[in-house]
Amino acid sequence: MNQRLIVQALCKWFGTAAGRFDALSDISFGVGAGEFVAIVGASGCGKSTLLRIIAGLEQPAAAMSSSTSAPSPVRVAIVPWYFRTTVCIRG
């Protein structure tokens, strides 16, 4: 498949009063042309940090990443998604 985005060995850490906090550690994946990708995880696990790095809004601590020269650019969007479940029990 024609890879439009390739991320290899992506790392991001932040300095805190308690020491170094590893937000992302050794993240690698590829996204092919026409693929739709969802990044799912718990609050604070690094989803937004990953997307900000891919979008070029933030610099990684270490990585080898590239996007191929394709006719249209890679687009990144952060879409909040809240799950609400209603349970109805009838007797």
Buried (B, 14 or more C-beta within 10 A) or exposed (E): EEBBBBBEEBBBBEEEEEEEEEBBEEBEEEBEBEEEEEEEEEEEEBBBBBBBBBEEEEEBBEBEBEBEEEEEEEEBEEEEEEEEEEEEEEE
